[in-house]
Amino acid sequence: MNTAPSPAPAIPAAYFGERVTHVHHWTDRLFSFRCTRDTALRFRAGEFAMIGLMVEGKPLVRAYSMASPTWDEELEFLSIKVQNGPLTSRLQHIKPGDTVLIGRKPTGTLVTDNLLPGRSLWMLATGTGLAPFLSLTREPDVYERYGTVVVAHTVRQVAELAYREMFERELAQHEFLGEIIAGKLRYYPSVTREAFPTQGRITDLIESGRIFSDLALPALDPAHDRVMLCGSEAMNRDCKAMLEARGFVEGSNNAPGSYVVEKAFVTK
């Protein structure tokens, strides 16, 4: 009787099959992982790719922003855990050595090419919407384009402030990024459901003016400021309305504007 294991399913041509190298569980609802990166994969900071797993011989994928910078030899992703989610219910159990699918054609709107030149770049994120900004804030070109770069990350619970240590300490000590970002990168975490020095939704913190007084920066002005949005549907919708009421215009590949929004957001 033949007891040899069944061969692993072939990786579809549209994907790279990459090996997981590290997994970190931030909370029971949030994790990140790193995997190998094929040398043929090219992307712009802020873009996403279709990633996932082979399930019953077929690819099961969702759009995930690259959290790693373009110069990193590996890829990194930040994900929620949805216990009954078709993909994340499986993806949350990956371990080093497992194979993940990485789409060969990254794309996305959260790239600096889609924005007009400006004085400041504001990156507004909720939850895992932070992922593309993890890539962008480690891209030297971003600091050549903007004098001030603000990352405002809003979550429900303090433990969900993933990468807080990176923003508050590690980047400033980085061997070559430290000098580039000095005096330019500002990190503004806020929490909605637990006690924290800064509490509230990002829209409320902007409307009240608190974020500007806390950071000692002028209020958002479409003549000088550029904004990137990546979060829940409600956050994207409310921030879009708020920005457009102030005269901001959405940018695209064909027509750069004063703000951009990423609609590909993993919810399952």
C-alpha positions in Angstrom: 0.0 0.0 0.0 1.4 3.4 -1.0 1.5 5.7 2.1 3.6 8.5 0.5 2.2 11.9 1.3 0.2 13.7 -1.4 2.2 16.3 -3.3 1.6 19.9 -2.4 -0.7 21.6 -4.8 1.0 23.6 -7.6 1.3 27.4 -7.0 -0.9 29.2 -9.6 1.1 31.3 -12.1 -0.4 34.5 -10.8 1.4 34.0 -7.4 4.7 33.5 -5.8 4.8 30.8 -3.1 6.8 32.3 -0.2 8.0 30.7 3.0 6.8 32.2 6.4 9.8 33.3 8.4 8.3 34.9 11.5 4.8 35.3 13.1 3.9 37.8 15.9 0.5 37.8 17.7 -0.2 41.3 19.0 -3.6 40.4 20.5 -6.3 37.8 20.1 -7.6 39.9 17.1 -4.4 41.1 15.5 -1.2 39.5 14.2 1.7 40.1 11.7 4.0 37.9 9.8 7.1 38.0 7.6 7.9 35.8 4.6 10.5 35.5 2.0 10.4 37.8 -1.0 11.1 36.7 -4.6 13.7 39.0 -6.2 11.3 39.5 -9.1 8.6 41.2 -6.9 8.6 45.0 -7.2 6.2 47.4 -5.5 5.9 51.0 -4.6 5.6 51.9 -0.9 1.9 52.0 0.0 0.7 49.3 -2.5 -1.1 46.1 -1.8 -1.0 42.6 -3.2 -3.4 39.7 -3.2 -2.1 37.2 -0.6 -3.4 34.1 0.9 -3.3 30.3 1.1 -4.0 27.3 -1.0 -7.2 25.8 0.2 -8.5 22.5 -1.2 -6.2 23.0 -4.2 -7.4 26.5 -5.0 -6.0 30.0 -4.0 -7.9 31.8 -1.3 -6.7 35.3 -1.3 -7.5 38.9 -0.1 -5.9 42.3 -0.6 -3.1 43.1 1.9 -0.9 46.1 2.0 2.8 45.5 2.2 3.9 46.6 5.6 7.6 46.2 4.8 9.6 49.0 3.0 10.5 48.5 -0.6 14.2 47.9 0.3 13.5 45.0 2.7 14.6 41.6 1.6 11.5 40.1 3.1 7.8 41.0 3.0 5.7 41.8 6.1 2.0 41.9 6.5 -0.4 43.0 9.3 -3.7 41.2 9.7 -6.9 40.9 11.7 -8.2 37.6 13.0 -11.8 36.8 12.1 -12.7 33.4 13.6 -15.2 32.6 10.9 -13.5 34.6 8.1 -12.8 32.5 5.0 -9.1 33.5 4.9 -8.1 35.0 8.3 -9.5 32.1 10.2 -6.8 30.0 8.5 -4.1 32.6 8.1 -3.9 33.4 11.8 -2.6 29.8 12.4 0.4 30.0 10.0 3.8 29.3 11.4 7.4 29.6 10.2 8.0 27.2 7.3 4.5 27.4 6.0 3.9 28.6 2.4 1.8 31.7 1.6 0.7 33.0 -1.8 1.9 36.5 -2.8 0.3 38.1 -5.9 2.8 39.0 -8.6 1.1 42.4 -9.5 1.0 44.8 -6.5 -1.2 47.9 -7.0 -3.0 50.5 -5.0 -3.8 54.2 -4.6 -1.7 55.1 -1.4 1.4 56.1 -3.3 3.0 59.5 -3.3 2.7 59.7 -7.1 -1.0 60.1 -6.7 -0.5 63.3 -4.6 0.5 66.8 -5.5 3.6 68.2 -3.9 3.0 69.7 -0.5 4.3 70.8 2.9 3.0 68.0 5.1 1.8 64.4 4.5 -0.8 63.1 6.9 -1.4 59.3 7.1 -4.7 58.5 8.9 -5.3 54.9 9.8 -7.6 52.7 11.9 -6.6 49.2 12.9 -4.7 47.3 10.3 -5.0 50.2 8.0 -1.7 51.2 9.5 0.0 48.6 7.2 0.8 50.7 4.1 2.0 53.5 6.3 4.5 51.1 7.9 6.0 50.8 4.4 5.8 54.5 3.5 7.3 55.8 6.7 10.4 53.8 6.1 10.9 55.1 2.5 13.5 57.8 2.3 11.9 59.4 -0.7 8.8 60.3 1.4 11.0 62.6 3.5 12.5 64.2 0.5 8.9 65.1 -0.7 7.5 66.4 2.6 8.8 68.5 5.5 6.5 66.9 8.0 5.1 63.3 8.0 2.3 62.5 10.5 1.0 59.0 11.3 -2.2 59.1 13.2 -3.3 55.6 14.2 -6.6 55.0 16.0 -7.6 51.7 17.6 -10.2 50.4 20.0 -7.8 49.1 22.7 -4.3 50.1 23.7 -2.9 46.6 23.0 -3.9 47.1 19.3 -1.4 49.9 18.8 0.8 47.6 16.8 4.3 48.9 16.0 4.0 51.6 18.6 7.6 50.8 19.8 8.8 51.2 16.2 7.4 54.7 15.9 8.3 55.9 19.3 11.8 54.5 19.6 13.2 52.2 17.0 13.0 54.4 13.9 14.9 57.2 15.5 17.7 54.7 16.3 17.7 53.1 12.8 21.2 53.1 11.3 20.3 55.1 8.2 16.6 56.1 8.6 17.2 57.8 12.0 19.0 60.7 10.5 16.5 61.0 7.6 13.3 61.1 9.7 14.7 63.3 12.5 12.4 66.2 13.1 10.1 65.1 10.4 8.1 62.0 11.5 5.3 62.6 14.0 3.4 59.7 15.5 -0.1 60.2 17.0 -1.8 57.2 18.5 -5.4 57.4 19.8 -7.7 54.8 21.5 -11.5 54.8 21.5 -12.6 52.2 24.1 -9.9 52.4 26.8 -8.2 55.0 28.9 -5.3 56.5 27.0 -3.7 60.0 26.9 -5.4 60.6 23.6 -8.9 59.3 23.3 -11.4 59.5 20.5 -12.1 58.9 16.8 -9.6 60.6 14.4 -12.4 62.6 12.8 -13.3 64.1 16.2 -9.7 64.8 17.0 -9.4 66.7 13.8 -12.7 68.5 14.0 -12.0 69.7 17.5 -8.6 70.8 16.5 -6.9 68.8 19.3 -4.6 66.9 17.0 -3.2 70.1 15.7 -2.7 71.7 19.1 -1.1 68.4 20.4 1.4 68.3 17.5 1.8 72.1 17.3 0.9 72.0 13.6 -1.5 74.1 11.6 -4.9 72.8 10.7 -5.3 70.8 7.5 -5.2 73.1 4.4 -5.5 71.7 0.9 -3.1 74.3 -0.4 -0.2 72.8 1.7 -1.2 69.4 3.2 -1.6 66.0 1.6 -3.6 63.2 3.3 -3.7 59.4 2.9 -6.6 57.4 4.4 -6.7 53.7 5.2 -9.2 52.2 7.6 -12.6 50.9 8.0 -15.4 51.8 5.6 -16.9 54.2 8.1 -13.6 55.9 8.8 -12.8 56.3 5.1 -16.3 57.7 4.4 -16.3 60.1 7.3 -12.7 61.3 6.6 -13.5 61.8 2.9 -16.5 63.9 3.7 -14.5 66.0 6.2 -11.6 66.5 3.8 -13.8 67.4 0.8 -15.7 69.9 3.0 -12.3 71.6 3.5 -11.6 71.7 -0.2 -9.4 68.6 -0.6 -9.6 66.7 -3.9 -9.1 63.0 -4.3 -6.1 62.0 -6.4 -5.5 59.1 -8.7 -2.9 57.7 -11.1 -4.3 59.9 -13.8 -4.8 63.1 -11.8 -2.8 63.6 -8.6 -4.8 65.4 -5.9 -4.6 66.5 -2.3 -5.8 63.3 -0.7 -6.0 59.5 -1.5 -7.9 56.7 0.0 -7.4 52.9 0.0 -10.6 50.9 -0.4 -9.0 47.5 -0.3 -9.3 46.6 3.4 -9.3 43.1 4.8 -12.4 42.4 6.8 -12.5 38.6 6.5 
